[in-house]
């Protein structure tokens, strides 16, 4: 699913920086006494209540701050699923990444590269299409379709560490194997090359109905700041143009952050609904679209009296009703909401800020 983004010509540098973005009661964590390669001791239950009913999500985190962030993120999403779609949200596991660790997609790419180079057991390498299909589905869901085969989408690569994704099938297996090797590049490669077919069989997380990877805290901020910094380094951009881009970003960054966070939550909403509702893909897509739209910045401005959670639940409930009464209704594109929100946030500011700096430049030249 592509997210079309359209910006005014005066924001050309901003287009470069933002293109890929169309595509962001806690328990105290105690350091496990288990060995480094033992995954489960870092998992703790995070209970919560919805309409008097007890729910819980398992959280894998290695610091108090990470655990608190993951609990808050996941609890809000699952509450909306429970109130708007189904109370049978299942046993879920949220894994929050640790700063400095590679994103799971980078682990998957290593496996695929070894398979393509003929460095894996042939039967193990035969799982590569399954993994490749999972990656393609994930990239499509965030608005990135890899238009040009053989070329690297630089913008997408810069924000990849900020994007969450479900962990399932062979991907879940590979992530856990890499974790046990401490994500050390040479150790991961050696482990993958020594794999036997049986090592990839079964479920890596047998006690859970769904597993979701959440990038480390601050991952989106880091990616966005990197894009801005690179945009400001454009060789053919003058000082005023660079300052115009910087001014625009300072003005609209909060709205962009909110839009991307809505997308990130939407990815988890979609994963849980897909795993537990029994709905068709098009229905999951329509519900996800309704959920993301309810979280967009412009909705908060229009109805500040209604809490964000309540807006989201009402939107999802309304979509559920619409699907029940008109099951053949075409599904929306969930991430269009993100692209539209970014476009609205940027459009006016880009023109006004750029015009201001261009005016200053002209005044300076006339003196």
N, C-alpha and C positions, 0 to 999 in steps of 0.2 A: 504493500500500500504506500503510494507516494504522497508526500505532503507538499503541494505547490505553494511556494513562497514568492510573493511579488513585492519588490521594493522600488522606491523612486530612484532615478538615476543619481541623485545627489548622495545616495547612500551606497555607492558601488563597493567601497571597501567593506561596508557592513555586510553586504551580501556574502562576501568571501568568508567573513567571520561566522556568519549564522547559517550558511546553507545547510550544513549537516544537522542543525538542531531541529529542522522540521522532521527530521527523520524520527530527563532529568527529574500505674503502681509497679515500678520496676524492681527486679530482684538484683541484689548486689552480686557482681561477678567475682567468684573466688578462683584463684589460679589452681587448675587441676594438678594433682600430684602424679598424674599418669605420664607415660612416656610421650615424647614429642609427637610420635606418629599415631597417637590415639585420638581419634576425632570426637567421639561421643562425650567424653567428660566436659567438653566445652558447651554442651547443649543443656539448656535449662528451660523449664516450662514458664510461660508468661500467661497467667490466667486473667480473664476479664469476663464481664457480664453484659449480656444483651437482652433487654426486656425480661430480666429476672432469670435468664438461663445462663448456665456456666459454659464458657468456652475457654480454649487455651491454644496457644501457638508455641511451638518449640523454637528457641532462638539459639543459634550457634554464634557466639561472639567471644572475643578475647580481651575485652576491656569493659569497664563499667559504662563509659560513654557510648561505645559502640552498641552495647546491649540495650541501653536506654533508647537510643535512636531507632534501632531495629524494632523494638517493641512498639514504640509509638507509631512508626510507619505501618507495620503489619496489622496492628490492632485496629486502626482506623479503617483500613481497606476491608478486613474481614468482617468488621461490624456492618459495613454497607452491604456486603454479600449476604450476611445473615438476615438483615432486615429487608433487603430488597429483592433477593433472588431465592436463596435456600438456606435453611438453618443447618442443613447437613454440610458444613464446611470442611469436614474431615480433619484428619491429623496432618497439620502442616509444619514444615521446617523452613525457617528463614535463616540463611547463612549470610552474615555481613562480612564483607572482605576486610582484610587488614591492610592499612596503608603500606605500600611498597610491594604487595603481592600482585602477581599478574592476574588480569581479568580471565575468567574461564575461557573466553573465546580465544585467547592467545595460547592457552593449553591445547585447545582443540585444533588450532592451526598447526601446532607442532606435530600432533598425531597425524594429521592429514598430509603434511609435508613428508613425513617418514614413510607413510603408505604410498604416496606418489613416487617416492624414490626407490621403492622396492626394498626397504630396510626393515619391514615387519614380517612376521609370520603371515603367509598368504591368507590364512583363514581369519586372522586378526585384521589384516588389511581390508578384508571383504566387508568389514563394518564401517569403512570410511564413507560410503554413500549415505548410510543412515545418519552419520554425524554431519555430513555436508548438507543433507536435506534439513536437518534441525537448524543449522546455522542460517541457511537461506530463508527459512520460515521466520526466524527471529529478525533477520535484517529487513525482510519485507514488512514485518509488523511495526517496525520503527521508521518506515518510510525510506528505506535505502534498498535499491534494487540492483546495485552494482552494474550500472549501465554499460560500461566498457570492459569487456572481458580482457584480462591480462594487465589491466592498469589499476593502480592503487588510488582509491578515493581518499585524498589527503585529509580533507575535512572530517570525514567519517572516522579515520584513524585517530584523529586528535581527541575526539569525544568518546571513544569507545569505552574508556575506563569508567565513564559516568553512567553507563546504561545497564540496567538490571535485566535478568533473564531467568526463565525457568530452567531447572536442572532435571533432566530426565534421560532415561535410556542409557546408551553408551556414554553420553556426555556426563551424566552423573557419576558413572564409574571412573571415567578419566579424571574428573575433577578431584575425587577423593584419593585416587592414586597419586596425583600430583601433590596434593596437600601432605600426604604422608612422606613425600620426598622433600618436604620443605620448599616446594616450588623452585628448587635448584635446577637450573637449565640442563646441566650435564646429567644429573641424577634422573631427571624426568625422561630424558632421551634414552638413557640406559634401561630404565624401567619399561618404557614402551617397547623397546626393541626386544626385550626378554619376555614379553607377554605371550601367554598361551591362550587359545580360544576360550577355555574354561574361565580364565581370569575376567572376562568381560560378560559372562553369563549372569543371569539373576538380577536382583535389584540392589543397588548400592545402599539404598536407604529403605530397607524393607518395612520399617515401622511407620512410614509416612505415606500419605495419599498424594501429597504434592510437595515439591522442594523448590525454593525460590532463592536465587542469589541476588544480594543487594550490595552494590559497590560501597566502598568505605565512605565514611562521612567526609564531606568536602570534595568528593570526586568531581562533582559537576562544576563547582566553583573553580577548581583547578583547571578543568578543561576549557571553561569559558574564558578565564583569564589568559590562557595560552593562545586561544584563537584571536583574542583582541590584540595581544602583544604581537602576534605574527602579522595581523592586518596592518598594524601601525608601522611595520618595517618595510612595507612595499616601496621598492626603489623609485617608482615613478610617481609616488604620492608626495606632494609638497607638505610643508609644515602645517599649513592651515587645513589641508584635507585630513591630515592625521589627527589634528586636534578636533576637527568636526566629528570624526568617527568616535574619538574618545568621549566627546561631549554627549553624543547620542547614546553610547553605551551606558554612561553614568545615569542618564535620564530614564532609560527603559530597562535596565538590568533587573530591577525588582519584578517587573511584569514578566520578563523572559524566564526568570528563575521560577516564578509561580507556574507558568505554563509548562515548563519542562518537568517540574515536580508532579504536576497533574498527569503528564504522560507516564512518568515512572510509576506512579500509583496505579495508573490504568493498566500497565503491563502486569502488575501483580493481580489486580482485579480480574483481568482476562484469564490469567493462569489458574486462579482458584475456581472461577466459574466454569471454565473449560473442563477442569478435573472433576468437579462435583455436581454439576447441574444436569448433565445428560443432554444439554441443548446442542443444536447444530452450530457449525462454525459461524454461519451468517447471523444467527441469533446472539451468539457470544459477542460478535463484532458490534452488533447494534446496541447491546447493553453497555459495552465498553465505551462506545461513542457517547452514549447518554451520560455515563459516569464522568468521563473526562470533560465534557462540555459544562457540566455542573460545577466543576472546579476551576474553570477559567477565570482570569482576573476580572473580566467585564461583568460576570454574573455577580461577583461580590459587590461591585460598584452599584449595580442596579437594585439589589435587595439586601442591604446591609443588616436589616432586621432579622433575616433568616440565617441561622448558623450554617456554615459550610457543610457539616455532616448532614443536616436535615435536608439541604438542597440536593445533596447527592442521593440520599435515600429516596426522596420524592421523584427525582428524575429516573432512577432505575426502576422504581415501582411502576411509574407511568409507562416506561418502555416495555416492561414485562406484560402489562395489561394490553398494550398495543400489539405485542407479538401473539398474545393469546387470542385476540379478536381478529387479527390480520396476519396470520403466520407467514404469508408470502411477501410481506413487506420487505422491500430491498434494504439491505443493511447499509449503514453509513460507514464512512471511513474514519475509524476512531481517532487517528492522529491528525486528521484535517483540523480538528479543534485546536491543536497545538500550533499548527502553521498559521491559522487565522488569528489566533491570539498574539503571536509574535508580530505578524504583519500589522495588526491594528496598533500594537504598542510602538512599533518602529516608525510607521509611515509619517505621522505628523511630526514627531520629534526629529526625524532624519532631515526633513525639509527645513524646519525652522532653525535647527542648530547649524546645518550646513550653510544656510543663507546668512546666518549671523557671522560666521567665520569668513565667508566669501566677501561679505560687506566690509569687514575689517581689512581684508587683504587689498580690496580695491581702494579703500581710503588711504592705506599705507602707500600704495603705488602712486596715487595722485599727489602725494605730498612731495 
